[in-house]
Amino acid sequence: MKVERANCGNLAINAMPDGSRIIRNSDDNTVLALNPTAAAAWDACASPTTIAGVAESMRQSLDASVTDELAEASVLELKEKKLVVISGEGFKATRRQLLAGLSAVALPLVVSLTVGEQKAYASHASSVDRENFNHPRANVPKNNRRPS
């Protein structure tokens, strides 16, 4: 089985300090948030590879305890969001095997919002300047100290 990134068109990718990724697809105006586990799997799919190859790459970037089943679950999550394509035979892991193999690494998570949904949520959460919507507003005091 071969796994590789899908030809998604116009993607703007932002790597976050914790290893997660924010991906904006301007073709369909969606914003995808990949947690560090899903991001490691997505990075591993930069060139055609196998589930074992994805797992090995994830072990190098995340944790030595990453299993083939976790890599497989990550690839399935990415496939669901149309970020990767899979060719060849099917998957082997069951949900029970996947959950049994987890220890220190989080389940892969990819969250998808349209730009409109993201703006509506940001407006509701008061993280934007209502007079000038293009400028986000952080709720952090100017002295950069968090409230106690």
Long-range contacts (C-beta under 8 A, 24 or more apart in sequence): 1-50, 1-51, 1-86, 1-87, 1-88, 1-89, 1-90, 1-91, 2-48, 2-49, 2-50, 2-86, 2-87, 2-88, 3-45, 3-48, 3-49, 3-50, 3-51, 3-54, 3-75, 3-84, 3-85, 3-86, 4-45, 4-47, 4-48, 4-49, 4-84, 4-85, 5-42, 5-45, 5-46, 5-83, 5-84, 5-85, 6-82, 6-83, 6-84, 6-85, 8-82, 8-83, 15-39, 19-61, 19-62, 23-83, 24-115, 28-114, 29-114, 29-115, 29-116, 30-112, 30-113, 30-114, 30-115, 31-112, 31-113, 31-114, 31-115, 31-118, 32-81, 32-83, 32-110, 32-111, 32-112, 33-110, 33-111, 33-112, 33-113, 34-108, 34-109, 34-110, 35-106, 35-108, 35-109, 35-110, 36-62, 36-106, 37-62, 37-70, 37-74, 37-105, 37-106, 37-107, 37-108, 37-109, 38-74, 38-77, 38-78, 38-108, 38-109, 38-110, 40-74, 41-71, 41-74, 41-75, 41-77, 41-78, 41-108, 42-78, 42-83, 42-84, 44-71, 45-75, 45-78, 45-83, 45-84, 51-75, 51-91, 58-105, 62-105, 63-104, 63-105, 65-103, 65-104, 65-105, 66-105, 67-101, 67-102, 68-93, 69-93, 69-97, 69-98, 69-101, 70-98, 70-101, 70-102, 70-105, 70-107, 70-108, 72-98, 73-98, 73-107, 73-108, 74-108, 77-108, 77-109, 77-110, 78-108, 78-110, 80-110, 81-110, 81-112, 83-110
